[in-house]
Amino acid sequence: MEAAVVWWLRFLLLLCLTCKTSTFYVPGVAPINFHQNDPVEIKAVKLTSSRTQLPYEYYSLPFCQPRKITYKAENLGEVLRGDRIVNTPFQVLMNSEKKCEVLCSQSNKPVTLSVEQSRLVAERITEEYYVHLIADNLPVATRLELYSSNRDSDDKKKEKDVQFEHGYRLGFTDVNKVYLHNHLSFILYYHREDMEEDQEHTYRVVRFEVIPQSIRLEDLKTDGKSSCTLPESASSSPQEIDPTKENQLYFTYSVHWEESDIKWASRWDTYLTMSDVQIHWFSIINSVVVVFFLSGILSMIIIRTLRKDIANYNKEDDIEDTMEESGWKLVHGDVFRPPQYPMILSSLLGSGIQLFCMILIVIFVAMLGMLSPSSRGALMTTACFLFMFMGVFGGFSAGRLYRTLKGHRWKKGAFCTATLYPGVVFGICFVLNCFIWGKHSSGAVPFPTMVALLCMWFGISLPLVYLGYYFGFRKQPYDNPVRTNQIPRQIPEQRWYMNRFVGILMAGILPFGAMFIELFFIFSAIWENQFYYLFGFLFLVFIILVVSCSQISIVMVYFQLCAEDYRWWWRNFLVSGGSAFYVLVYAIFYFVNKLDIVEFIPSLLYFGYTALMVLSFWLLTGTIGFYAAYMFVRKIYAAVKID
């Protein structure tokens, strides 16, 4: 074993030396300065729809293509998100206006879409797909101006409320007819940097907006080259796409520049402040109230009940009478009896520790601004690598607990810890990926990436879990304060409210109530393609979730022991993860009321990935509650005198 450890340390050292030449980039500290008429490259990311949950590459539709298509080298997170960043033929120059330009014009001839291409475009428009472009790493946004009447004013003036959509709609439908947005009016905002008098001005892009329009071929006038003239909005008709025949159209665009006071460091505020911050504060206040309520209950139990119990148990006289008053001391000889399937329990708890360490570090680093959306895919990439490297902590905790539970087959236990939860995740993702492959979506993980993930699993996570498990199993087991009897005590008949499912419902409602508002924003970011960057709120909610799960777990295990039921190991793990049941219920509610998914494969993807989220959340909360209850049980039995 020692030789294997030395070999693995040498491998990690070689890996570090290999990666030494790569640069480290912190998002937000490397602005790009442009001079007058410098090219500003417009790139395409993907096509998305909340109705299908299937992203597609930009050139999966017959858009105009440049002479040479170049895809950006992507990180792991971008590949898993379905991003396929590629160049486009849009020619945009810094602070240079363009009234109307024709794309992919060949001798001033319009683009002809075949019947198959027309059918595909019409299908994507009907499915409400959005096109996502970026300029200087800023995503394009569509401005929506909503008007609401001011009731306080006598003349009832209308107030304009400006909102933004990510990307732009591919087209729209009207009375069973499909229309394509074939003209894009780009509006780019720049900030002029202060320079010395003898130096040329430099500019920085701070916002990227688009106004999509649909203009019929006959209404667009061209000069025989690449320029065109837009018709007046009152006299123009939209460009219809008939899926039953060939369609001719022009793809055109215009560019308008505006100076802005927005600093480069604040240019993402428009995208990141689209959600209501007041609702987040309400969520935090609601969660704090829940935690204080739980703390009050727990304090009442500990101060009033436990102290009284311990004082009575420690009296030397009239011991038999006091033992009849409460039941948790009666099971002192069985409370630390190892449960059934200790290897599986320790393996699940080890995966829970691995998840806990990964989530805590990711949220904390993201809260510091190290994982901003400007670094695409960084959050998911960091989470994947951290989960792999946190295997040493998961293996250590699982190995020590397995030895405490009188386990002997540490190699099999380490293999179970390293493969049980990741194997379930990989199996579900592989099955879902097969369906995504069948749809030719960019969301499908390529085969080389899947092989790389397997190599990371078996090359990094598995050895680290074995390493941690080895040292955890060699360490002294947890010191339980009382001995275990040889003959198990008979468990009395339990009341209905001590049923396991009832306990799950009771224990899960309060932790879920402390975080369900934040859960709405997380679901919106995942399933409706929105940005989520309020990691400060998320970090507070995570701390509140940890505290509430710990407290409710202690309360539930105390009630169980008072009922003289000493089989608390598995029960506490299941009950502590009860909030995952409410997450599942909320996911079903969100699917029915918020999303417009009707097809089979998008529904399968939603519930497949939701099942993985619920499973991970159950492992996380169950592990938190288990260790809190374990420390509580050891503490109370160490405080009484056992004959």
N, C-alpha and C positions, 0 to 999 in steps of 0.2 A: 504493500500500500504506500509506503514511504517513497519507493522508487517512482510510482505513478504520480504522486504529488510533485516530486522534483521535476519529472518530465513535463507535467502540465504547467508548472511555473516557468519553465524554460520556453514553452510554447507561447505563453502570454507575453514574456519579455521580448521574444522575437516579433510578435504581432505589434507591440508598442514601438519597437525600432523601425518596423516597416512603415507604420503610419506616422512617423515623426516628421516626414517632409510635407504632409498635408497641412493646409492652412485652416485656421479656426475662425469662423465668421459669426459674430454676434449681430443678429438682425437689428437694424436701426442705427448703426454707427458708420455705415459706408454709403453716403449719398452719392448720386451720380450728377455731375454738373454738365450742363449742356450750354453750348454757345449758339448764337443765331444761326439758323438753318442747319443745325446738326440733326442727323436722322434720329427719330424716336421710333423704335421698333414696336410694332403691334403684333403680339403673339396670341394664338388661340389656345385655350386650355382644354375645353371639352364641351359637350352638350349634356344638360341634365334636365330631369323632370321629376317632380315629387309624385307624379301619378304612376310612374313605372319604376322608379328607383334604379334605373339602368343608365349609367353614363355611356356616352359614345364619343369617339374621336371626332374632331372638327371636320376632317375630310371624309367622314363616312357619308356626308351629304355632298352634293355636287357644287360646292363653293368654288370660287376662283382660286387657282393655285399659283404659287410663284414658280419660277423656272426650276428651282431646286428646293425640294422639301427637306427641311432640317429639323429633326426632333431634338429637344433638349435632353441632356443626360439627367435622369431623375433619380431621386433617392427612394428608399424603401417606402416611406410614407406616401409619396406622390403616386407610386405604382399601386399601392393598396387602395388609395382613394379614387383611382380611375383617371388621374390626370395624365394627359398626353400632350405636353406643351410643344407647339409647332409654330414655325414662322408663317406669315401671311403676306399677300401681295400689297397690302396697304402701304402707301408711301406718305409718311408723316414727317415734316420737318419742324424743328423747334421754332415757335413763334411765326410760323408761315401759314397764311390762310389758304384754304382751297374751297372754292364755291361748289364745284361739282366735278368729280372725276369718275371715269368709267373703268371698272376692273375687267380684266381678261377680255379686252376688246380686240378682236381679230378683224382688221380691215373694216372697223366700225360695224361689225355684224353682231347681233345679239346672241346671247347664250341660248342654246337649244337643249331643253331637258327631255330625255327620252320618256317613254311611258312608264318604264320601271322607276326611273329617277323621280318622276312627278308623283308616282304613287308613294314612294318612300318619303318625299318631302311633305306631302299632304298628311301622311300618317304621323310624322313627327310633330307637325303643327297641331294636329288633333289631340295628340298626347301632351300638349302644352310644354314643349321643350324650350329651354333657355340656352342661349349661346353665351359663353364666357370667354372674354378677351382680357388681355393685360397689356399695359403700357408702362414701362419702367417699373415692372413688378406690381403695379396698382391694378386691381380688378375693375372692369368697367361696371358702371351702375346706371340704371335708368331712373330719372327723376320723375316722381309722381307728385302732382300738385292737387291736393284735396281741399275743397272749400267747405267751410262750415259757417253758419249764420251766427252772429253775435247777438244773443238775446238781451244783453244789458244795454245795448245801444237802441235808440229810438228808431233810427233808420234801418236797423237790422243789416249792418254791413257784413259782408262775408270775409272771414279770415282765412288766409291761405296757409295750409299745413303741408310742408314739404317732407316727403318720404322718399326712400330709395329702394329699388329692387336690385338684387345682384344679377348681373348679366342683362340681357335683353331678350324679349320674346321672339322666337323664330318667326312667328306669324300669328294670325288670329282667324277665327271662324265667325261666319255670320249667315244665318239662314241656310245651313247645310252647304255653304260655300267656304272654300279655304283660300286664304290670302297670305302671301309671303312678304315679310319685311325685306325688301331688296335694296333699300337705300339707308345708309347709316350716317347720321350727322354727329360726328365726334366733337365733343366740347372738352378741351383739355385746359386745366388751370395750372399756371406756373407761378412760382415765387422768385422774384428777382433778388439775387444776392448782392449785398453791399460790397462794392469793390473800390479800389483806389482810382483816382481820376485817369491815370495812364493805362489802366487795364480794361480789357473788354468785359462787358457784363456777362455774367453766367446765370443760368436759369435752372430751376429744379421743378419737376412735375409733382404737383401736390393733389390733383384730383383728375379722374378720368370718367366722363359721363358720355352717354350716347342717347340720341333720339332716333329710334327706328321708325322708318316710314315705308309704306307700300305704294309704289308708283307704277302705273301701267306702262307697258312698252310704248304705246302710241302717244302717251302724254309727255314722254321724255325726249328732248331735243338734243342731238349731238352735233358736233362740228366736223365730224369726219376723222377726228384724232382721238384724244383721250378725254377731252373736256365735254361737258354737257350743261344743259340749262334746266333747272327744276321748274316745274309748272306751279302756278298759284294753287294753294291748297283748296280753294273753293272749286276750281275747275278740274282737278285731277281725280282719277279713279284708282282704286287699289289694284295691285297685280294679283289676279286670281290664278290659282294652280288647279288645273283640271286633272285629276288622277287617271282619267280614261284616255288621255291623248298627250301628244307632245306639247310642250309649252315653251314659248320664247320670251326672254326677259333680259334686262340689263341689271347687273350688280354695280351699284354706284355708291359713292361716299363723299362727304364734305368734312372739312376740318376747320374748327374755330378755336382760337386761343383767347383766354382771358387771364388777366393778372389777378392774383389773390394774395391776401394778407396771411394766409395760413402758412405757418412754418413747416419745413420739411419733417421735423420730428413729430408734428401733429397731423400729418396727412392721412393717417389711418383712422382718425377720430370719427370721420363721417361714416365709415363702415362699421366701426366697433361700438358706436353709441346709438345704434338703431333700436336697441331694446330699452325698455323703460327701467331706469335705475331705481325709481321709487318703489317699483314692485319688488326689486331685489332687497331693498331696505326693509320692506314689509315682511319679506321672507325671513330675513335675519332676525327681526324683532319677534316674529312668530316662533322661530326656532328657539330663541333664547327663553321665551316664556315657557315653551314645552320642557326645556332642560331644567329651568328653575322649578317647574312643577314636579318633575321627576326627582330632582334633588331634595325637594321638601318631603316627598313620600319616602325616599330612601333614608333621609336623616331621621324621620319619625320611626322607621323600622329599626334602624341601628341604635339610636339613642334611647328610645323608650322600650323597645321590645328586646333587642339583643342584650343590652346591658342588664336588663332585669333577668333574662334567661341565664346569662353567664353568672350573675351574682347568686342566683338560686342554685345553679348546678355546682358552684364552688363551696356551698355550705356543707359542712361536715355532718350536720344533723338533718334528719328527716329527708334523706336523699330520695327515698322511694316515692315520697309524695310529690316532690318537685319534678321527678322524672315523668310523672303522669300529666303534668301541666302542659308540657310542650314536647314535640316529637323529634326535633332535629338532633338532640343528643342521643336518642335511643338508637340511631343508626350509625353511631360513630365507628362501629366495627365493620361496617359494610360500605361506608361512603366513599372510600378510596379503593374499592374492589374493581379490578380492571374490567372494562366493558367487553361486549362481544365485538369481534372484528377490530382489534386495536390497530392493526396495520393500516386498514383503510381510513380509520379516524385520524390517525397521526399523519397520513399522507394528505388528506384533505386539509387538515389544519396547516401543514407545511406549505401547501399551495396558497392557502389564505394568507399566511405570513408573507409569502413571495408577492402576492397581489398588493398587500397593504404597504409594503416597502416601496414597490414600484409606483403606486398611486400617490403616496405621500410625497415622494421626491419629485414626480412629474408636476403635481399641482404647485408645489413650493417653487420649483424652478420657473414654471410658467407665470406664477404670481410676480416674480422678479423681472419679468419681461424678456426672459431668455428664449422663449418659444413663441414669438409673435407670429401672426399669420403671414407676415412678409416673408418668412422662411417656410415655404410651402412643404408640408409633409413632415416638418421637424418634430411636431408633437407625437405623431404616430411612430415615427422612427425611433425617437427617444424612448417611448413606452415599450416598444418591442425589445430594444437592446437592454433596457433596465430590467425587464422581466427576466431575460436570460441571465443577467449577472446577479440578480437578487436570489437566484437559485441556491447560492451558498447559505443564505440566511434561512430560506425555507427548509433546506435539507438539515441544517443544524437544529432548528426547533423541532422538526419532525423526528429526527434521530433521538434527541434527548427525551421527548415525550414517549416515543415507542419503547425506550428502555424503562422509563418510569412505569409503563403499563405492562411490564414483565415480558416484553418481546425479545426474541433471540435471533431472528433471521434478518439481520440488518441489511444485507445486500439486496434481498428481495424487497424489503421496505423502502430502500433508497430508489430502486427501480420503479416501484409503485408510485412514489412521490414524484419522480421525474416524468412519468408518462401518463398518470391517470387523468388529471385535469387538462394538461396540454394535448393529450391524445383525443379527448372528447372535443376540444376546441378545433383541433386540426381536422378531425373527421367530419364535423358539421360544416366547417368552411370548405372542405374539399367537395362535399356533396353539393353545396350551394354553388360553388365555383363551376361545377359541371353544367348546371342550368344556365349560368351566366355565359359560359363558353358557347352554349347552344344559341344564344341570342346575339353573339358576336359583339358583345359590349366591351368597352374599354375597362369596365369594372372587374373583368375577369383577370385573376392573377396569372401572369405568364408562367409557363412551365419552368424556365430557368429561375425565376424568382421563388417559385415553390420549392425547387431543389435547394436554393440558397437558404430558405427558411428551415428546411429539414436539416441542412448542415449546421446552421446555428443552433438548432434544438439539440442535435446529437453531439455537436462539437463544442458547444459552450455550456448550455444549460444542464445537460445530463452529467458531464464531469463535475461541474460546480455543485450540483445537488449531491452527488456521491461524496465529494470532498466535505461538504458541510455535514452530511449525514454521518460520515465516519467519525468526525471529531465530536459531533453531538452525541453519538452513541457511546463513545469512549468517556464522555464526561459523566460525572456522578448524576444519578437521576434526581428528580425533584424530591425534596425531603418532606414527606407527608407526616403530620404531627401525631397521628394515631395509627395503631396496627390494625390489620384486617383480620377478621375472624375466619376460621377455616370453614365453618358452616354458614351459608347465607341465611340471613334473617327473612322471615316471611313478610311479604308486603301486604298491608291491609287493603281492603277494597277502597278504591279512590272515588271521590265525588265527580260529578259530571264536568265541573269546570276545571278539573285536573287532566282532562283529555288533551292529548298532544295537539290536535288540530285547533282546539279552543285556545290552547296556550300560544300557538303560532299567531292566531288572529289577535289575541290580546297583546302580545309582545311586539307585534309588527306595526301597529297603528301609530304609536307615538313617534318612533324614529322616522317612519314615512311622513308623518305630519310635519316633521322638522325640516324636510328637504323636498317636498313634492313641488313647490313653486319653482325651485331651481331645476327640478327634473323636467319641467315644461320647456325651459330654454335649451336644455341639453338635447331633448328630443327634436326641437325645432332646428337646432344646428345640424343634427345628424340626418334627419329625414326631409327637411325642407331647404337644405343647402344654404344655411345661413351661417354667419360668423359667430363664434362664441369666444369671447376673450375676457370675461369678467372673472378671472381666476382668483382675485382677491375675495370676492363673495363666495366662490366655490371652496376656497381654502377654509373660510369660516364655517361654511355649512358642513364641510368634511369633519372638522374638529367637533362641531355640535353633534354630528352623527355618531362619531366615536364615543363621545360622552354619554349620549342617550342610549346607545346600544349596550354600553357597559352597565349603566344603571338599571335598565329594564331587565337585563340578564341576571343581575344580582337579586333583584326582587323576585323573579320567577324561580330561581333555584332555591331561594329561602322558603318560599311557599311550598315547593316540592319536598324539601327536606322536612319541613314541619308536618307534612302529610305522611311522613315515614317512608317515602319512596326514595331509595338511595340510587336508583338507576338514572343518574343525572347527566352522565357523560354525553351520550348521543342526543338525549332529549334537549339538553341545553344548547348544543350545537345547532339542532334543527330549529328550536324555538327562537334563538337569538337571530337567526336569519329570516325571521318571519316577515320583515319589511320587504323582502324580495317578492313575496306573494302579492303584496299591494303594488309593487312595481309592475308585476305582470298584469294585474287588473287594470292599472293605469295605462299600460301599453295597449291593451285591447280597447280601452275607451278612446285613446288617442287615435288609434287606427280607424275606429268607426266614425268619430266626430270631426277629426282634423284632416285626415288624409282622404284622397279621392282615388284609392287604389281598387280596381275591380278585376284585374287579370290574375291568373293563377300564379305565375312565376314571381311578379312583384310582391304578391301577398306571401308567398313562400319565403322570399328573401327577408321580408320584414319580420315575420315570426321566427325565422331561423336565427337571424342576428339578435332579435329580442331575447330568444331563449339563451343565447350566449351571455347577453348582458345580465339577465336574471340569475343565471348560474354563477357568474362572477360576483355579482352583488351578494348572493346568498353565501358564497364562500367568505367574502370579505366581512360581512356583518356577523356571520356565525363564528368566525375566528375571533373577532373582537370580543363578542359576548362570552365565548368559551373561556378565554384567558382571564377576563375580568371575574367570571364566576369561580374559576379555579383558584385564583388568588383569594377571593372572598371566603371560599370554603376552607382553605388551609388556615386563613386568619382566625375564623371563629372557632375551629376545633383546636387550634393552638392556644386559645384563651381560656379553655375550660380544663378542669382536672379530670382525667380519665383514670379510673381504678384499673 
